Amino acid sequence: MAVIGFDVAKDNLVAARISGSGRLKESFHIANSKSEISSCLDQLKTKHRNLLVASEATGDYHVSLAKACLEREIPFRLINPIITRQFIRATIRRKKTDLTDAEIIARLAFRGEGTVVSLNSFCRSKTLHRTAIKLVKVNQILKLLSKRFTAVLPEEKQLSAKLKQCVEMLAESGEDFRKEARKNTDIKLTRLLSSIPGIGERTVVTIINEIDDIKRFGSPKALVAYAGLDPRVKQSGISLKHNTHITKRGSPYLRRDIFLAAAVAIRWDPELKIYYRKKLGEGKRYTEALIAVSRKLLNRVYAVWKRGTPYKKRLLVS
């Protein structure tokens, strides 16, 4: 199998091809344009029967490459930049250039790292929902800015009014994007997952759009890892330690919303409330205990989605 890693920038792509044995075989540069990418992939597909392409998640600069691969049925893996940085730190020289980055991306993809991207990853509802979340974040920053401006310069009433107007417009726009995302999300699946305590109308849209297809994950553990809620593991000699820190790989949108859903679930679900208190009793802090609940909640999402039947609360025997 030929594995090609791309270091992606706004204008250029730097590529490194490694062989099945992991050796660097070829490197080249192309422009980050649809025509250049298409031409390059067509040539590579002609030369290599089994081909795997990978790149880092770098804003939207990787989108053209990913779509071009999927159109040609070339498997594409998206690598979290955190994993790439960890790999570089682990090397002796810690050398970092565009070419070494491309080679590292190829090696990571060869090892099975990264997320397998499908056409569903670029669906309309996901883009709408992620835009809505970003608008909410910008709105929160603008609210604080408006509050500070009014406190420092209370006499500037006209300018303060303009800032407040911007806040209102952003809030309205964010809600419009959310509504459109909700309309484009599978209604039956929305109802199914909403049966799980803690999963509200906003959270369920995030879950569906970020997971795409539950069949991508072979187990609940794989889904937890995709959300970046799996604990880091450190090994030294025969000592193996599970760190209290999480990996933060995968989708930050899914990680954030499932954490918020867990905070709601411990208030209304007796089983999760008991589990949360148990973790606190073990000496876990609030965040650590809630992360444990988040994992349990993702396990429920996995089971309900896979089964295709609504969640049923367990009867707790006292």
Order of alpha helices (4+ residues) and beta strands (2+ residues): beta-beta-beta-alpha-beta-alpha-beta-alpha-alpha-beta-alpha-alpha-alpha-alpha-alpha-beta-beta-alpha-alpha-alpha
